[in-house]
């Protein structure tokens, strides 16, 4: 039986500009890997097709280029995250206000976490 990951490998390999090495996708920060995995899992769960995902990501990259942001690869996962947030809202999995509140809560938790300690949200 193939895993979700192995089923999506051929599709992931076709994503434009996906930072990768011979082993697969590479990430500079843990949040990048988390955003990547979340998009893969939401697609595998049927919340959106991989074709929808690729179109949303391409639209984010194109919009950034039109805003004059250079396409040097450094913003790839920021585009990934923006596309993911947009699809999550479009598919009714969350709403913009909830996403914004969660971002604010994480930013606040990060600012109040001593260096070297794991960041935890209040109440979790």
C-alpha positions as CSV (number, residue, x, y, z in Angstrom):
1,X,0.0,0.0,0.0
2,X,1.4,3.4,-1.0
3,X,1.6,6.2,1.6
4,X,0.1,9.6,1.1
5,X,3.6,10.9,0.6
6,X,4.5,8.4,-2.1
7,X,1.3,9.0,-3.9
8,X,2.0,12.7,-4.1
9,X,5.8,12.4,-4.9
10,X,5.3,12.7,-8.7
11,X,3.0,15.7,-8.3
12,X,5.4,17.4,-5.8
13,X,8.3,16.8,-8.1
14,X,6.5,19.0,-10.7
15,X,6.0,22.0,-8.5
16,X,7.8,25.0,-9.9
17,X,10.8,26.3,-8.0
18,X,10.3,23.9,-5.0
19,X,13.6,24.0,-3.2
20,X,15.0,20.5,-3.2
21,X,18.0,18.3,-3.2
22,X,18.4,14.7,-4.3
23,X,16.4,13.5,-1.3
24,X,13.4,15.8,-1.8
25,X,12.2,19.1,-0.5
26,X,14.5,21.2,1.7
27,X,13.5,23.7,4.3
28,X,15.5,26.6,5.9
29,X,13.1,26.9,8.9
30,X,10.8,24.5,10.7
31,X,7.7,26.5,9.8
32,X,8.5,25.9,6.1
33,X,8.3,22.1,6.7
34,X,5.1,22.5,8.7
35,X,3.4,24.6,6.0
36,X,4.6,22.1,3.3
37,X,3.2,19.1,5.3
38,X,0.0,20.9,6.1
39,X,-0.7,21.6,2.4
40,X,0.1,18.0,1.5
41,X,-2.1,16.6,4.2
42,X,-5.1,18.9,3.5
43,X,-4.9,17.9,-0.2
44,X,-4.6,14.2,0.7
45,X,-7.7,14.6,3.0
46,X,-9.6,15.9,0.0
47,X,-10.0,19.6,1.0
48,X,-8.5,20.7,-2.3
49,X,-7.0,19.0,-5.3
50,X,-3.3,19.2,-6.0
51,X,-4.2,21.0,-9.2
52,X,-6.0,23.7,-7.2
53,X,-3.0,23.9,-4.9
54,X,-0.5,24.4,-7.7
55,X,-2.8,27.1,-9.3
56,X,-3.0,28.9,-5.9
57,X,0.7,28.8,-5.4
58,X,1.4,30.0,-9.0
59,X,-1.1,32.9,-8.4
60,X,0.8,33.9,-5.3
61,X,4.1,33.8,-7.0
62,X,2.8,35.8,-10.0
63,X,1.2,38.4,-7.7
64,X,4.5,38.8,-5.8
65,X,6.4,39.3,-9.1
66,X,3.8,41.9,-10.2
67,X,4.4,43.7,-6.9
68,X,8.1,43.9,-7.8
69,X,9.4,41.3,-5.4
70,X,12.4,39.6,-7.0
71,X,12.1,35.9,-7.7
72,X,15.3,34.8,-6.0
73,X,13.7,31.8,-4.2
74,X,14.0,33.3,-0.7
75,X,10.3,33.9,-0.5
76,X,9.1,30.6,-1.9
77,X,7.6,29.3,1.4
78,X,6.1,32.7,2.2
79,X,4.2,32.3,-1.1
80,X,3.4,28.7,-0.1
81,X,1.9,29.9,3.2
82,X,-0.1,32.7,1.5
83,X,-1.5,30.2,-0.9
84,X,-2.4,27.8,1.9
85,X,-4.1,30.5,3.9
86,X,-6.1,31.6,0.9
87,X,-7.3,28.0,0.1
88,X,-8.1,27.4,3.7
89,X,-10.4,30.4,3.7
90,X,-11.9,29.7,0.3
91,X,-12.7,26.1,1.3
92,X,-14.3,27.3,4.5
93,X,-11.8,25.5,6.8
94,X,-11.2,28.7,8.6
95,X,-11.8,32.4,8.2
96,X,-9.5,35.4,7.8
97,X,-10.2,36.7,11.3
98,X,-9.5,33.4,13.0
99,X,-6.2,33.1,11.0
100,X,-5.2,36.6,12.0
101,X,-6.0,36.1,15.6
102,X,-3.9,32.9,15.6
103,X,-1.0,34.7,14.0
104,X,-1.3,37.5,16.6
105,X,-1.4,34.9,19.4
106,X,1.8,33.2,18.1
107,X,3.6,36.5,17.7
108,X,2.7,37.5,21.3
109,X,3.8,34.1,22.6
110,X,7.1,34.3,20.6
111,X,7.8,37.8,22.1
112,X,7.2,36.6,25.6
113,X,9.1,33.3,25.4
114,X,12.6,33.3,27.0
115,X,15.4,32.6,24.5
116,X,15.9,28.9,24.0
117,X,12.5,27.8,25.3
118,X,9.8,26.3,23.2
119,X,7.1,28.8,22.1
120,X,3.7,27.8,23.6
121,X,0.3,29.5,23.1
122,X,-1.6,30.4,26.2
123,X,-4.1,27.7,27.2
124,X,-2.3,24.9,25.3
